[in-house]
Amino acid sequence: MLYQIYEAQRSLMEPFADFAQAAAKLYSNPLSPFGQNPFAQRVAAGYDLAYRLGKDYEKPEFGITTVDVNGIDLAIHERVEVDKPFCELRRFKRFSDDPKTLERLKGQPAVLIVAPLSGHYATLLRDTVRTMLKDHKVYITDWKNARTVPLEQGEFHLDDYVNYIQEFIRHLQGIYGNCHVISVCQPTVPVLAAVSLMASRGEVTPLTMTMMGGPIDARKSPTAVNNLAMNKSYEWFENNVIYRVPSNFPGAGRRVYPGFLQHSGFVAMNPDRHMSSHYDYFKHLIAGDDASAEAHRKFYDEYNAVLDMDADYYLETIRIVFQEFALVNGSWDVISEDGELERVKPEDITTTAHFTVEGELDDISGSGQTEAAHDLCINVPKSRQKHLEVKGAGHYGIFSGRRWRDTVYPQVRDFIAQFREGPMVKGSGKTSTALKAPAKKVAQAS
């Protein structure tokens, strides 16, 4: 019922938000009679803020059309490579008219960025994608809003998430011979599980695995997010935060954890900061500081756009990751695409180099939670492991913004470059051909 009440309120607010938007334009237009009023700028700012607070935020676009590489603009074509019921695998293909640049692009490594399915859209990683495109072929998991997925598409479980990742990895391996994987926040756990299962079956695993700010071991330095999941029972979550999608959406009747509840939780973590930010936005409008006002709009267009998560996936993540700690306890069994029950054993990973990144001030995944991956992958040589703690960085700072671009990305880029090819086969003196990308296929990609 709560979801229906929320939707009714949103529908009721929609005309008022539209009115506020129109009034803001009317009072801010110097050619309008209303714009001649000495208080017009303040009135326009007030209406604009009211519009921003009351409007409905849809999924943003990635909007990456060009990328500058060494002074040369590369055209970017965004397309869906694999379309699954709950996720799209998107590729950002690069184009250039410069022969030397094109030749360099063809030889660059392919990277699968696994975006979090934790309330926000994959576009939250826009800066991550844009930066990675300078030196890599980039793919990203673009998770769908569960309320748009019809019931006939079936349920979505954490096991399905793990299986999706394996399918996407195999897709890139089929094109390039192998790939590199980067997981940000929540997907660090299912990505590690996916690679572990591939290793246990004897499949070729990704060359590198970069895990950033994720709850590999949520027992370490628990944050407010961890404490909520740990201190409430599974039944509490099922009874208090799971609702059915209203009839006005394609996924009507589907059990979900609504995005608006997750958004409320995000805001509740730092309410003073958000109030201050909105007040600053009001002052920037009055002062005519368009650059600062636009920066505010861009941030909240992304931050306020949230999606629903399928109930089974959400509840299983709470139980397995934050209550049973099944990954670190060695008790996690995943149902494969073939219906087989398989135990997740990170110790079976032997060749995939892994790099963990944490933010010193991360209030989502505490210190040591991501680094714990090194204690699980005990059969990966120490020479193929790396950890970075980013001083002064919060959760978002390790994958977006100045610290990501200036501090984290150069090390991620160099780590991927260091392990671009498979490990040396003992006694052969040559790189393992099983892990080497076929030259023909690499040459066809850009």
Residue, then its C-alpha position, 0 to 999 in steps of 0.5 A: m500500500l505504501y508504494q500506491i500512496y507514494e505514487a498517488q502523492r507523486s501524481l498529485m505533486e506533478p502539476f504543482a512542479d510543472f507550475a513552479q517550473a513555468a513560474a521560475k522561467l516567467y520571473s527569470n525572463p527579463l523581457s517578462p513583465f514579472g521579470q521587472n520586479p526588483f524581487a523577481q530573481r528571488v522569486a524565480a529562485g524560490y520557484d526553481l528550487a520548489y520545482r527541483l524538490g517536487k519533480d520526478y527524476e527519470k533515468p539520466e543518459f550517459g551522454i558521452t559523445t566524445v572523449d579527448v585522447n592526447g588532444i584528439d577527439l574520439a567519437i563515442h557510439e553507445r550501444v546495447e550488446v547484450d539485452k537480458p531481462f534485468c540488465e543491458l550490457r552497454r558498449f561505448k565504441r570509439f571512432s577516429d579518422d586518425p589512422k595512428t590513433l585508430e591503430r592504438l585504440k585497437g590494441q587497447p584492453a577490454v574492460l567490463i565495468v560492473a555497476p552497482l545494483s543498489g538503488h541508483y542507475a549505472t549512469l552514476l559511473r559516468d565519470t568512471v566510464r568517460t575516464m576509462l575510455k581514454d585507454h580502454k575498450v569499455y563495457i558496462t552493466d546497465w541494470k534495469n528498473a525492476r518496475t519496468v520488467p513484466l512479471e512474465q520475465g520471471e524473478f531475479h535472484l542474487d544467483d542470477y546476478v552472478n550468472y549474468i556477470q559470467e555471461f558478460i565476461r564470456h561475451l568479452q572473452g569471445i571477442y577479445g580472448n580475455c578481458h579485465v573486470i572492474s566492480v564498484c561497491q555492491p558488485t564486488v561480492p557477486v563479481l568475486a563469486a562469478v570469477s571464483l566459480m569460473a576458476s573452479r570449473g577450469e574456465v579462463t578467468p579475467l586477466t585482472m579484477t579491480m574491486m572498489g569500495g565494496p562489502i567483501d567482508a562487511r564485519k570489518s569497520p561496519t558503517a551505518v549501512n552495515n549495522l542496519a542490515m546486521n541488526k534487523s532480521y531477514e523477516w523485518f526487511e521482508n515485512n517492512v520494505i518490500y512492496r508490489v509495483p502499482s498497476n501503472f507500470p509494466g512490472a505491475g505486481r512484482r515484489v520490489y524494494p522501491g527506489f524511493l525508500q532507498h533514496s530516503g535512506f541515502v538522504a537520511m544519512n546526511p540530511d544537513r548536507h543536503m539541506s545546505s546544498h539546496y540552500d546554496y543552490f538557492k543563493h547561487l540562483i540569486a547571485g547569478d552563479d550559473a556554473s555552480a547552479e548547473a553543477h548542483r543540477k547535474f549532481y541531483d539529477e543523478y542522485n535523485a534518479v533511483l530504481d526499484m530492485d527485485a525483492d528476491y535479489y535484495l533480500e538475498t543480498i541482505r542475508i548472504v552478504f550482510q547477515e551470514f557473511a557467506l562469502v568470507n565464511g566459505s558457505w555460499d552456494v550459487i545455482s548455475e544457469d544449468g541448475e547445478l548447486e556450486r560452492v563459491k571458492p575464491e581460493d580456486i582463483t590462481t591467475t587473475a590479478h586483483f586490485t582493491v581500492e578503498g576510500e579513507l572516509d568511506d561511510i558506505s563500505g568501511s575500512g578493510q571490507t574490500e581489502a579482505a578479498h586478498d585474504l580469500c584469494i590465497n592462491v593468487p601470487k602476492s606479486r599479482q595483488k595490490h591495495l590502495e587506500v585513497k586519503g581524504a576520499g569518501h565512497y563516491g570519490i574513489f570512482s568519480g571526481r578529481r581523486w578518481r581521475d588524478t589518484v585512482y585511475p592512473q593506478v588502475r590503468d597501470f595495473i591493467a597494463q601490467f597484466r594485459e596478458g596471462p601469467m607465464v606458464k612455468g618452464s615455458g618462458k612464454t605467455s599462456t596462449a589460453l589467456k592471450a587475445p587472438a590478434k585478429k579479433v583484437a584488430q577488429a575492435s576499437 
